[in-house]
Amino acid sequence: MSLVFIFRLIGMIIFAIIGVYWGQSIGTIAHQGPNVAVLSVEQYAFVFGLVGALAGFILAPFLSVYPAKALRSRLTHLSAQSLFSALLGLIAGLVIAALLAFPLSLLPPPFGSVLPFFGVIVFGYFGVAVFIMRQNDLFTVLSSFGRKDGAASPGESSPKGNEGRTILLDTSVIIDGRIADIARTGFLPGSLLIPRFVLNELQYIADSPDNLRRQRGRRGMEVLSQLQKEPSIPVRVSDIDVEGVRDVDDKLVILARQLRSPILTNDYNLNRIAELQGVMILNVNELANAVKSVLLPGESLVIRVIQEGKEPGQGVGYMDDGTMVVIESGREFMNRELQVTVTKVLQTAAGRMIFARPEDNRQN
């Protein structure tokens, strides 16, 4: 038996009882007039009771279950910070309304009886609205109470820093897998937040009939499992959602603006869209390029040639960090290690590329 049907039965009983009382009252009034009533009092009660039962059976879910579900859905879309701020604002508004209730009640009628109730509604609403609008400032002030003299302790970032911030994860960065190693190093302060719609997209990829997409989705699931098992990495999966938007990237950007949180991704398109809308992006590819070894023209290194280049005679090798090294006249050294001298370093959209030439062509 469903919850809706149970409330329909309860509503039918309650409305039937109300209908019976109304029917008795209307029947009594009808029999007191000069005209002879067509129906008796009992018949009036019976008819109104049936009408009330029918109305209760139809209207009960719309007065109980459906509003409760809508409220619950609305609350799940709000962050815990917003809910806590709204509660504090409501308490503050009600306290102000209670302090003003007594002087307002001394006003001449009807103001003395109406204004206290009106003040509860107005101050309660403004308290919630103001505290939600300034929730970030509020939590900054609250976090400073735990520090001595309102200052950050040694080794601790200031309240205006990135401590305790929430970082949204994109599907692409979860599938990439490097996020687990990066988070384990401690370079990502705060908690990692994975919205439910990102998890749903990851599950959809893992269930794809295409073998490659399915493997990528399952890899993302394994990365999430590793992140959740790390005690030093706070990872949260939230049911928070963005209504009226279907695209996952658009939802992430809107959610990041609402929560004032950065997005961790390696998706180039999402990076550009988010930057245009003023959302902070933490790009894993840019981080990887930033930590690669810096070589200057004239420096030497040992590289192994593993494939041919695009130009005649070129050879290609890779450094330990994945940086491509294009070697002039390196084709003849295929599958061999040789000492090369850097001639040029080129930064491209795909990463850093190094051009070099062999120091000694006779080297084995």
C-alpha positions as CSV (number, residue, x, y, z in Angstrom):
1,M,0.0,0.0,0.0
2,S,1.5,3.3,-1.1
3,L,1.9,6.4,1.0
4,V,-0.4,8.4,-1.3
5,F,-3.2,5.8,-1.0
6,I,-2.9,5.9,2.8
7,F,-3.2,9.7,2.9
8,R,-6.2,9.4,0.5
9,L,-8.0,7.2,3.0
10,I,-7.1,9.5,5.9
11,G,-8.2,12.5,4.0
12,M,-11.4,10.8,3.0
13,I,-12.3,10.0,6.6
14,I,-11.5,13.5,7.8
15,F,-13.4,15.3,5.1
16,A,-16.3,12.9,5.5
17,I,-16.6,13.8,9.2
18,I,-16.4,17.5,8.3
19,G,-19.1,17.0,5.7
20,V,-21.4,15.3,8.1
21,Y,-21.1,18.2,10.6
22,W,-21.7,20.7,7.9
23,G,-24.7,18.7,6.6
24,Q,-26.2,18.6,10.0
25,S,-25.8,22.3,10.4
26,I,-27.2,23.1,7.0
27,G,-30.1,20.7,7.5
28,T,-31.0,22.2,10.8
29,I,-31.0,25.7,9.3
30,A,-33.1,24.5,6.4
31,H,-35.7,23.0,8.7
32,Q,-36.0,26.2,10.7
33,G,-37.2,28.2,7.7
34,P,-40.9,28.7,6.8
35,N,-40.5,26.4,3.8
36,V,-40.6,22.7,4.2
37,A,-37.2,21.2,3.5
38,V,-37.1,18.5,0.9
39,L,-34.4,16.4,2.8
40,S,-34.2,15.5,6.4
41,V,-31.3,16.5,8.7
42,E,-29.9,13.0,8.4
43,Q,-30.1,13.1,4.6
44,Y,-28.3,16.4,4.5
45,A,-25.5,14.9,6.7
46,F,-25.3,11.8,4.6
47,V,-25.0,13.7,1.3
48,F,-22.5,16.2,2.6
49,G,-20.5,13.3,4.1
50,L,-20.3,11.6,0.8
51,V,-19.2,14.8,-1.0
52,G,-16.6,15.4,1.8
53,A,-15.3,11.8,1.4
54,L,-15.0,12.2,-2.3
55,A,-13.2,15.6,-2.0
56,G,-10.9,14.2,0.7
57,F,-10.0,11.2,-1.4
58,I,-9.1,13.5,-4.4
59,L,-7.5,16.4,-2.5
60,A,-5.6,14.7,0.3
61,P,-2.3,14.0,-1.6
62,F,-2.3,17.6,-3.0
63,L,-2.5,18.9,0.6
64,S,0.0,16.5,2.2
65,V,2.2,14.1,0.2
66,Y,2.9,16.2,-2.9
67,P,3.9,19.4,-1.0
68,A,6.1,17.3,1.3
69,K,7.9,15.7,-1.7
70,A,8.3,19.1,-3.4
71,L,9.8,20.6,-0.2
72,R,12.1,17.6,0.3
73,S,13.3,17.8,-3.3
74,R,13.9,21.5,-2.9
75,L,15.9,21.0,0.3
76,T,18.1,18.3,-1.2
77,H,19.2,20.8,-3.8
78,L,20.5,23.2,-1.2
79,S,24.0,22.9,0.4
80,A,24.4,22.3,4.1
81,Q,26.0,25.8,4.4
82,S,22.9,27.4,2.9
83,L,20.5,25.4,5.1
84,F,22.5,26.3,8.2
85,S,22.6,30.0,7.2
86,A,18.8,30.0,6.6
87,L,18.2,28.5,10.1
88,L,20.4,31.1,11.7
89,G,18.7,33.8,9.8
90,L,15.2,32.5,10.8
91,I,16.2,32.4,14.5
92,A,17.6,36.0,14.3
93,G,14.5,37.2,12.6
94,L,12.2,35.6,15.1
95,V,14.2,37.0,18.0
96,I,13.9,40.5,16.6
97,A,10.2,40.0,16.0
98,A,9.7,38.8,19.6
99,L,11.5,41.9,21.0
100,L,9.2,44.1,19.0
101,A,6.0,42.2,19.7
102,F,5.3,43.8,23.1
103,P,5.7,47.5,22.0
104,L,3.7,46.8,18.8
105,S,0.9,45.1,20.9
106,L,0.4,48.4,22.8
107,L,-0.7,50.2,19.7
108,P,-4.4,51.0,19.3
109,P,-6.6,48.3,17.6
110,P,-6.5,46.9,15.0
111,F,-2.7,47.6,14.8
112,G,-1.9,46.1,18.2
113,S,-3.2,42.7,17.2
114,V,-2.1,42.6,13.6
115,L,1.4,44.1,13.6
116,P,3.0,41.5,15.9
117,F,2.0,38.7,13.6
118,F,3.0,40.7,10.5
119,G,6.4,41.4,12.1
120,V,7.0,37.7,12.6
121,I,6.5,37.1,8.9
122,V,8.5,40.1,7.7
123,F,11.5,39.7,10.1
124,G,11.6,36.0,9.6
125,Y,11.7,36.4,5.8
126,F,14.4,39.1,5.9
127,G,16.5,37.2,8.4
128,V,16.6,34.1,6.1
129,A,17.2,36.2,3.0
130,V,20.0,38.3,4.5
131,F,21.8,35.3,6.1
132,I,21.7,33.3,2.8
133,M,23.0,36.2,0.8
134,R,26.0,36.7,3.2
135,Q,26.5,33.1,4.1
136,N,30.2,33.1,3.0
137,D,31.0,36.1,5.1
138,L,29.1,34.6,8.0
139,F,31.1,31.3,7.8
140,T,34.3,33.3,7.5
141,V,33.5,35.1,10.8
142,L,32.5,31.9,12.5
143,S,35.7,30.2,11.4
144,S,37.8,33.0,12.9
145,F,36.3,32.4,16.4
146,G,38.3,29.1,16.6
147,R,41.6,31.0,16.2
148,K,43.4,33.0,18.9
149,D,42.9,36.7,18.5
150,G,41.1,36.0,15.2
151,A,44.4,35.2,13.4
152,A,45.5,32.0,11.7
153,S,47.8,29.8,13.6
154,P,51.3,29.0,12.3
155,G,51.1,26.8,9.2
156,E,47.5,27.6,8.8
157,S,46.0,29.6,6.0
158,S,44.0,32.7,6.7
159,P,40.2,32.7,6.7
160,K,40.2,34.4,3.3
161,G,42.4,31.6,1.8
162,N,41.4,28.3,0.3
163,E,41.1,26.4,3.6
164,G,38.0,24.3,3.8
165,R,36.7,25.2,0.4
166,T,34.7,22.8,-1.7
167,I,36.1,21.6,-5.1
168,L,33.7,20.2,-7.7
169,L,34.9,17.2,-9.7
170,D,34.1,16.8,-13.4
171,T,33.6,13.4,-15.0
172,S,36.6,13.8,-17.2
173,V,39.0,14.3,-14.3
174,I,37.7,11.3,-12.5
175,I,38.2,9.1,-15.5
176,D,41.7,10.5,-16.1
177,G,42.8,9.0,-12.8
178,R,45.5,11.5,-11.9
179,I,43.2,13.2,-9.4
180,A,43.9,10.4,-6.9
181,D,47.6,10.9,-6.9
182,I,47.3,14.7,-6.8
183,A,44.8,14.7,-3.9
184,R,47.0,12.2,-2.0
185,T,49.9,14.7,-2.1
186,G,47.9,17.3,-0.2
187,F,48.0,20.0,-2.9
188,L,44.1,20.2,-2.9
189,P,43.0,21.9,0.3
190,G,39.4,21.4,1.2
191,S,36.8,18.7,0.3
192,L,36.1,17.1,-3.0
193,L,32.4,17.3,-4.0
194,I,30.9,15.0,-6.6
195,P,27.4,15.9,-7.6
196,R,24.9,13.1,-8.2
197,F,24.5,14.0,-11.9
198,V,28.3,13.6,-12.4
199,L,28.1,10.1,-10.8
200,N,25.1,9.2,-13.0
201,E,27.1,10.2,-16.1
202,L,30.0,8.2,-15.0
203,Q,27.8,5.2,-14.4
204,Y,26.2,5.7,-17.9
205,I,29.7,5.6,-19.4
206,A,30.6,2.5,-17.4
207,D,27.5,0.7,-18.8
208,S,28.1,1.8,-22.4
209,P,28.0,-0.9,-25.1
210,D,31.2,0.5,-26.5
211,N,34.2,-1.4,-25.0
212,L,36.5,1.6,-24.8
213,R,33.9,3.9,-23.1
214,R,33.0,1.1,-20.8
215,Q,36.6,0.6,-19.7
216,R,37.0,4.4,-19.1
217,G,33.8,4.5,-17.0
218,R,34.9,1.6,-14.9
219,R,38.3,3.2,-14.4
220,G,36.6,6.3,-13.1
221,M,34.6,4.1,-10.7
222,E,37.9,2.6,-9.4
223,V,39.4,6.0,-9.0
224,L,36.4,7.2,-6.9
225,S,36.7,4.1,-4.8
226,Q,40.4,4.9,-4.1
227,L,39.6,8.5,-3.2
228,Q,36.9,7.4,-0.7
229,K,39.2,4.9,1.0
230,E,41.8,7.7,1.6
231,P,41.3,9.0,5.2
232,S,43.1,12.2,4.5
233,I,40.9,13.1,1.5
234,P,37.4,14.3,2.3
235,V,35.2,13.1,-0.6
236,R,31.4,13.8,-0.6
237,V,28.7,12.7,-3.0
238,S,25.8,15.1,-2.9
239,D,22.3,14.9,-4.3
240,I,22.4,18.7,-5.1
241,D,21.2,19.4,-8.6
242,V,20.4,22.3,-10.9
243,E,16.8,22.3,-12.2
244,G,15.9,23.2,-15.8
245,V,19.4,22.2,-17.2
246,R,20.2,18.9,-18.8
247,D,23.9,19.2,-19.9
248,V,26.3,18.1,-17.2
249,D,28.9,20.8,-18.0
250,D,26.2,23.6,-17.7
251,K,25.1,22.1,-14.4
252,L,28.6,22.1,-13.1
253,V,29.2,25.8,-14.1
254,I,25.9,26.9,-12.5
255,L,26.5,24.9,-9.4
256,A,30.1,26.3,-9.1
257,R,28.7,29.8,-9.3
258,Q,26.1,29.1,-6.6
259,L,28.6,27.5,-4.2
260,R,31.5,29.8,-5.3
261,S,33.6,26.7,-5.7
262,P,36.3,25.9,-8.3
263,I,35.9,23.0,-10.8
264,L,38.6,20.4,-11.1
265,T,38.7,19.2,-14.7
266,N,40.9,18.5,-17.8
267,D,38.1,19.2,-20.3
268,Y,39.2,22.0,-22.6
269,N,35.7,23.1,-23.6
270,L,34.5,23.2,-20.0
271,N,37.6,25.2,-19.1
272,R,36.8,27.9,-21.7
273,I,33.0,28.0,-20.8
274,A,33.7,28.3,-17.1
275,E,36.3,31.0,-17.5
276,L,33.9,33.1,-19.6
277,Q,31.3,32.9,-16.8
278,G,33.8,33.8,-14.1
279,V,34.2,30.4,-12.5
280,M,37.6,29.3,-11.3
281,I,39.0,26.2,-13.0
282,L,41.7,23.9,-11.7
283,N,43.0,22.2,-14.9
284,V,45.0,19.0,-14.3
285,N,46.7,19.3,-17.7
286,E,47.9,22.7,-16.9
287,L,49.2,21.4,-13.5
288,A,51.0,18.6,-15.3
289,N,52.7,21.0,-17.7
290,A,53.7,23.3,-14.9
291,V,55.6,20.6,-13.0
292,K,57.4,19.2,-16.0
293,S,61.2,19.6,-16.1
294,V,62.4,22.9,-17.4
295,L,65.1,22.7,-20.0
296,L,66.9,25.6,-21.7
297,P,68.5,25.6,-25.1
298,G,72.1,24.3,-24.8
299,E,71.4,21.8,-22.0
300,S,72.1,18.2,-22.6
301,L,70.1,15.0,-21.7
302,V,70.1,11.3,-22.5
303,I,67.0,10.2,-24.4
304,R,66.0,6.9,-26.1
305,V,64.7,7.2,-29.6
306,I,61.6,5.0,-29.9
307,Q,59.9,6.2,-33.2
308,E,60.3,8.2,-36.4
309,G,59.4,11.9,-36.6
310,K,57.1,13.6,-39.1
311,E,60.1,15.2,-41.0
312,P,62.7,13.1,-42.9
313,G,65.4,11.8,-40.6
314,Q,63.8,12.9,-37.4
315,G,63.6,10.7,-34.3
316,V,61.2,11.0,-31.4
317,G,61.7,10.1,-27.8
318,Y,60.0,10.9,-24.5
319,M,61.3,12.1,-21.1
320,D,60.1,10.4,-17.9
321,D,57.4,13.0,-17.4
322,G,56.0,12.4,-20.9
323,T,57.5,15.4,-22.6
324,M,58.1,14.8,-26.3
325,V,61.6,15.2,-27.6
326,V,62.1,15.6,-31.4
327,I,65.7,14.8,-32.4
328,E,67.2,16.1,-35.6
329,S,68.8,13.2,-37.6
330,G,67.7,10.9,-34.8
331,R,66.1,8.3,-37.0
332,E,69.4,6.4,-37.4
333,F,69.6,5.9,-33.6
334,M,66.2,4.0,-33.5
335,N,65.8,2.0,-30.2
336,R,69.0,3.4,-28.8
337,E,69.9,5.9,-26.1
338,L,72.0,8.9,-27.0
339,Q,73.2,12.2,-25.6
340,V,71.4,15.2,-27.2
341,T,71.6,18.9,-26.9
342,V,68.4,21.0,-26.6
343,T,68.1,23.5,-29.4
344,K,64.5,24.8,-28.9
345,V,61.7,24.5,-26.4
346,L,58.2,25.0,-27.8
347,Q,55.0,25.4,-25.7
348,T,51.9,24.2,-27.5
349,A,48.3,23.7,-26.5
350,A,49.0,20.0,-26.1
351,G,52.0,20.6,-23.9
352,R,55.7,21.3,-24.0
353,M,57.7,20.0,-27.0
354,I,61.6,19.9,-27.0
355,F,63.7,19.9,-30.1
356,A,67.3,18.6,-29.9
357,R,70.2,17.3,-31.9
358,P,72.7,14.5,-31.2
359,E,75.9,15.6,-29.5
360,D,77.9,12.8,-31.1
361,N,76.5,10.9,-34.1
362,R,79.0,8.1,-33.5
363,Q,77.5,7.3,-30.0
364,N,76.0,3.9,-29.6
